Amino acid sequence: MQISDRIRQLSPSATLAMSQKSAELRDAGIDIINMSVGEPDFDTPGHIKEAAMRAIEENFSRYTPVPGYMSLRQAVSRKLKEENGLDFAPEQIVVGNGAKQELCNVVLALVNPGDEVIIPVPAWVSYVEMVKLAGGKVVTVHSGVEQDFKVTPAQIEAAITPSTRLIMLNSPANPTGSVYSREELRELASVIGRHEQVTVLADEIYEHINFSDAPLTSIAEFEELSGRVVIINGVSKAYAMTGWRIGYMAGPEEIARAVIKLQGQYTSGASSIAQKAAEAAYNGPRQCVEDMCAAFRRRRDLIVELASQVPGWEINCPDGAFYLFPKVEGVLGKHTPEGEEIKTSGDYVLYLLNSAHVATVDGEAFCAPGYIRLSYALGDEDIRTALTRIKEATEKLS
């Protein structure tokens, strides 16, 4: 049987693969602490679950409009206005099966074969694969821990060519937790604004998990990019609703219409029940979001303290999301107690899984070899235990 070249060129998701391997080891009776998954460990807030149950009782069981219920798109429109100062009419908003679908929809709607897409890296594992699926050319712009994992305006300027169609920007970022300040985004917007053919795809799914003193700034706020920014967001991270699969895009109406056309042909509208739950999230109280963010900030402080004690690691203090992305080049070239050399960050990840029974993700998956990603979306005691195991296992390398 022939598998298409389109699928053959895609790489499997490294984060999902590690999560699966962790589950298999746990099923085999091994005490694995899984720091590979990007998922809040909190329960979906009660008022949201109640709204979903009401929707079931009220028979919201029919096909939904392709772009989502108008009531949900209106709620998103109000959210963008009240929280971000942005004017997006409901007709400019499309709801889909998670933020991941809407990201891919926009890439497929905008990118032709050969078009260049700039991706600051480290970057979430699916960005590159989405561009490959569209036939685009990935142009990576690198930043490391010494830059706090944030690219500079000069780097972006140097990467833009007449073939550049899209820039994918993620803040707060996965896998690094870095957050661009208002001034940093202003400078990026000034550079990008000079290139009229370039659209910015702003992934803001971690918007509410922000530990910096200032409110999160969206690059869509800057006049230089008026009508050239598509925002991606959703309820998964802020409201602990990963399994409900509701995300949205907000952008120019022409792009929204293109996304509706595409989505209408391969998934149609998102779940009716999940949409009503998301509507309750956006129309309901925000205290649950603030409480979860406070917990993540406490965990951030804990993991930074413990990770700074691991030999061979170089870390920063992330300002958002729930990830730590240590540089682990200091352990490369060392040998395990069994005499095996740790040649790559991938070798180190496997060593930690097998020896420390802690699942992490190789930075190679995020276009950043020599780093690993740890999610601290788990309880304080699990964080303490995991980092203790990692430290002890790393100290055994020679």
C-alpha positions in Angstrom: 0.0 0.0 0.0 1.3 3.4 -0.9 1.4 6.2 1.7 1.4 9.7 0.3 4.6 11.7 0.3 2.7 14.4 2.2 2.4 12.0 5.2 5.8 10.4 4.8 7.6 13.8 5.2 5.9 14.5 8.5 7.6 13.7 11.8 5.7 12.0 14.6 5.0 14.2 17.6 7.9 13.8 20.1 5.8 15.0 23.0 3.0 12.6 22.3 5.5 9.7 21.7 7.2 10.3 25.1 3.9 10.6 26.9 2.9 7.2 25.3 6.2 5.6 26.3 5.7 6.9 29.9 2.2 5.4 30.0 3.5 2.1 28.8 6.2 2.0 31.5 3.7 3.0 34.2 1.4 0.2 33.0 4.3 -2.2 33.5 4.5 -1.2 37.1 7.3 1.4 36.9 6.9 4.6 39.0 7.3 7.1 36.2 6.9 10.8 36.8 5.8 12.3 33.5 7.2 15.8 32.8 6.7 15.5 29.1 3.1 16.5 28.7 1.9 20.1 28.2 -1.4 19.8 30.1 -2.7 21.4 33.3 -3.2 18.9 36.1 -6.3 20.8 37.4 -9.9 19.8 37.0 -12.1 21.9 34.6 -13.9 24.5 36.8 -17.3 23.5 38.1 -19.3 26.2 36.4 -18.0 25.2 33.1 -18.8 21.5 33.6 -22.3 22.6 34.7 -22.8 24.5 31.5 -21.9 21.4 29.5 -24.4 19.3 31.4 -27.1 21.9 30.8 -26.3 21.9 27.1 -26.8 18.1 27.1 -30.1 18.4 28.9 -31.2 21.2 26.5 -30.3 19.0 23.5 -27.5 20.8 22.0 -26.8 17.7 19.9 -27.0 18.9 16.3 -24.3 19.8 13.8 -22.8 23.2 14.7 -22.1 26.0 12.3 -18.6 25.6 10.7 -17.2 28.7 12.4 -18.8 28.0 15.7 -21.9 29.1 17.5 -22.5 32.8 17.1 -22.9 33.1 20.9 -19.4 31.7 21.5 -17.9 33.9 18.8 -19.5 36.9 20.4 -18.1 35.8 23.8 -14.6 35.6 22.2 -15.1 39.0 20.6 -16.0 40.5 24.0 -13.0 38.8 25.6 -10.6 40.2 23.0 -12.0 43.7 23.5 -12.2 43.7 27.3 -9.0 41.9 28.0 -6.7 42.8 25.1 -8.2 46.1 23.7 -8.6 44.4 20.3 -11.6 44.8 17.9 -12.5 41.6 16.2 -16.1 41.1 15.1 -17.6 37.7 15.4 -17.3 37.3 11.6 -13.5 37.5 12.0 -13.5 34.6 14.5 -13.5 30.9 13.7 -13.8 28.2 16.4 -12.3 24.8 15.8 -11.2 21.6 17.4 -8.5 23.0 19.5 -5.9 25.8 18.9 -3.8 23.2 17.0 -6.4 22.9 14.3 -6.8 26.6 13.9 -3.0 27.1 13.6 -2.9 24.5 10.9 -6.0 25.9 9.2 -4.3 29.4 8.9 -1.0 27.9 7.7 -2.9 25.9 5.0 -5.0 29.0 4.1 -2.1 31.3 3.6 1.0 29.3 2.6 1.6 28.2 -1.0 4.4 25.7 -2.0 7.7 27.5 -1.8 6.5 30.3 0.4 8.8 31.0 3.3 7.6 30.9 6.9 9.8 32.3 9.7 9.7 30.3 12.9 11.7 31.5 15.9 13.2 28.5 17.6 13.0 26.8 20.0 9.4 26.3 18.9 6.5 23.9 19.5 7.0 20.7 17.7 4.0 21.1 15.3 4.9 24.4 13.8 7.5 23.0 11.4 5.3 20.1 10.5 2.3 22.3 9.6 4.5 24.4 7.3 5.8 21.2 5.7 2.2 20.0 5.2 1.4 23.2 3.3 4.5 22.8 1.1 6.1 25.9 2.6 9.8 26.5 3.3 10.7 26.7 7.0 13.1 29.5 7.9 14.3 29.1 11.5 15.6 32.0 13.6 17.6 30.7 16.7 17.8 32.0 20.2 19.3 30.3 23.2 19.1 30.6 27.0 21.6 33.5 26.9 18.9 35.5 25.0 16.1 34.3 27.3 14.9 32.4 24.2 13.7 35.6 22.4 14.7 36.6 18.9 15.8 40.2 18.2 14.4 42.6 15.6 17.8 42.4 13.7 17.4 38.6 13.5 13.9 38.9 12.1 14.9 41.6 9.6 17.8 39.4 8.3 15.4 36.5 7.9 12.7 38.3 5.8 12.9 37.9 2.1 10.4 38.8 -0.7 9.2 35.1 -0.4 8.4 35.5 3.3 4.6 35.0 3.8 4.2 34.2 7.5 5.9 34.6 10.8 4.8 32.3 13.6 5.2 33.9 17.0 4.4 32.2 20.4 4.3 34.2 23.6 4.2 32.9 26.3 6.2 30.2 24.6 6.3 26.5 24.5 8.8 25.0 25.1 10.7 27.8 26.9 8.1 29.8 28.9 9.6 33.1 27.6 7.3 36.1 27.3 8.0 39.0 25.0 7.6 42.4 26.7 5.6 45.2 25.2 8.7 47.0 24.1 10.2 43.9 22.5 7.0 43.3 20.6 6.9 47.0 19.5 10.4 46.7 18.0 9.4 43.4 16.2 6.3 45.0 14.9 8.2 48.0 13.6 10.5 45.7 11.6 7.7 43.4 10.3 5.5 46.3 9.5 7.9 47.4 6.8 7.3 44.2 4.8 3.7 44.3 3.6 3.6 40.8 2.3 4.2 39.3 5.8 1.4 38.1 8.1 2.0 37.3 11.8 0.4 34.2 13.2 0.4 34.9 17.0 -0.1 31.8 19.1 -1.3 33.1 22.5 -2.7 29.9 23.9 -0.7 30.4 27.2 -1.9 34.0 27.5 -3.2 33.7 31.0 -0.2 31.7 32.4 1.9 34.8 32.6 4.1 35.6 35.6 5.5 38.9 34.5 4.4 42.0 36.3 2.9 43.6 33.2 -0.3 42.2 31.4 0.5 40.2 28.3 0.8 42.3 25.2 -0.4 41.0 21.9 1.5 41.9 18.8 -1.9 42.6 17.2 -2.1 45.8 19.3 0.5 47.7 17.1 -0.8 49.9 14.3 2.1 48.9 12.0 0.6 45.5 11.7 -3.1 46.5 11.4 -5.0 43.9 9.5 -1.9 41.6 9.3 -2.1 39.6 12.5 -4.0 36.3 13.2 -4.4 35.4 16.8 -4.7 31.8 18.0 -6.1 31.1 21.4 -8.5 28.8 23.3 -9.6 27.4 26.6 -7.3 24.4 26.9 -4.5 25.9 29.1 -6.2 28.7 31.0 -9.3 26.8 32.0 -7.8 23.3 32.2 -9.9 22.1 29.2 -7.4 20.3 27.0 -9.7 17.4 26.3 -12.7 19.6 25.3 -10.8 20.6 22.1 -11.9 24.2 21.6 -9.7 26.8 20.2 -10.2 29.8 17.9 -8.5 32.1 15.4 -9.2 35.8 15.1 -8.0 37.8 12.2 -8.8 39.6 9.0 -12.2 38.5 7.6 -10.7 37.4 4.3 -8.6 34.9 6.2 -11.5 33.8 8.4 -13.6 33.1 5.3 -10.7 31.0 3.9 -10.4 29.0 7.1 -14.2 28.4 7.2 -14.0 27.1 3.6 -11.2 24.7 4.6 -12.6 23.6 7.9 -16.0 23.0 6.3 -14.5 20.4 4.0 -12.7 18.2 6.6 -14.1 18.6 10.1 -17.0 21.0 10.0 -18.0 22.6 13.3 -16.6 21.7 16.7 -18.5 19.8 19.4 -21.7 21.4 20.4 -21.3 20.5 24.1 -17.7 21.7 24.2 -18.6 25.0 22.6 -21.3 25.7 25.3 -18.7 24.9 27.9 -16.2 27.3 26.3 -18.9 29.9 26.2 -19.4 29.6 30.0 -15.6 29.9 30.4 -15.4 33.2 28.6 -18.6 34.6 30.1 -17.9 33.3 33.6 -15.7 34.3 36.6 -12.0 34.6 36.2 -10.9 33.7 39.7 -10.3 30.1 38.6 -7.8 31.3 36.0 -6.0 33.5 38.5 -5.8 30.6 41.1 -4.3 28.2 38.5 -1.8 30.9 37.4 -0.7 31.5 41.0 -0.2 27.7 41.5 1.9 27.6 38.3 4.0 30.5 39.5 4.7 28.8 42.8 5.7 25.6 40.9 7.9 27.7 38.5 9.8 29.1 41.5 10.2 25.6 42.9 11.5 23.9 39.8 13.9 26.8 39.0 15.3 26.5 42.5 15.8 22.7 42.2 16.9 22.7 38.6 19.7 25.1 39.4 21.3 22.4 41.6 21.5 19.8 38.7 25.1 19.6 37.5 25.7 20.4 33.9 22.5 22.4 33.5 22.1 26.1 32.5 18.7 27.5 33.1 16.7 30.8 32.9 13.7 31.8 34.9 10.7 31.5 32.5 8.0 34.2 32.7 5.0 32.2 31.6 3.5 28.8 30.5 4.6 25.8 32.6 7.8 24.7 31.0 11.5 24.8 31.9 14.0 24.4 29.1 17.4 23.7 30.5 20.6 23.7 28.4 22.2 20.3 29.1 25.3 20.5 27.0 27.3 20.2 30.2 26.3 16.5 30.5 27.1 15.6 26.9 30.2 13.4 26.5 29.8 11.9 29.9 29.2 8.2 30.5 26.5 6.3 32.4 27.5 3.9 35.2 27.1 1.1 32.6 29.7 2.9 30.4 27.4 4.2 27.7 28.3 7.7 26.4 25.7 10.5 26.5 26.3 11.9 23.1 23.1 13.9 22.5 20.3 15.4 24.5 18.2 12.6 23.2 20.6 10.1 24.9 20.2 12.1 28.1 16.4 12.0 27.9 16.4 8.2 27.5 18.9 7.9 30.4 16.7 10.0 32.7 13.7 7.9 31.7 15.4 4.6 32.3 17.5 5.5 35.3 15.6 8.3 37.1 12.1 7.2 35.9 11.4 10.8 34.8 10.0 11.5 31.4 11.2 14.7 29.6 11.4 15.7 26.0 14.5 16.1 23.8 15.1 19.6 22.7 15.8 18.3 19.2 12.0 18.0 18.8 11.8 21.8 19.3 14.7 22.6 16.9 17.0 23.0 19.8 19.4 20.1 20.3 21.4 20.3 23.5 18.3 21.2 25.5 15.5 19.3 27.2 11.9 20.3 28.1 10.3 19.7 31.5 6.7 20.5 32.2 5.9 21.5 35.7 2.1 21.1 35.3 2.1 18.6 38.1 2.0 18.6 41.9 4.7 20.1 44.1 5.8 16.8 45.6 6.1 15.2 42.1 8.3 18.1 41.1 10.5 17.7 44.1 10.7 13.9 43.6 11.4 14.3 39.9 14.2 16.8 40.3 15.8 14.9 43.1 15.8 11.8 40.9 17.2 13.8 38.0 20.0 15.3 40.1 21.0 12.0 41.6 21.0 10.3 38.2 23.0 13.1 36.6 25.6 13.0 39.4 26.2 9.4 38.5 27.5 10.4 35.1 31.3 10.5 34.8 
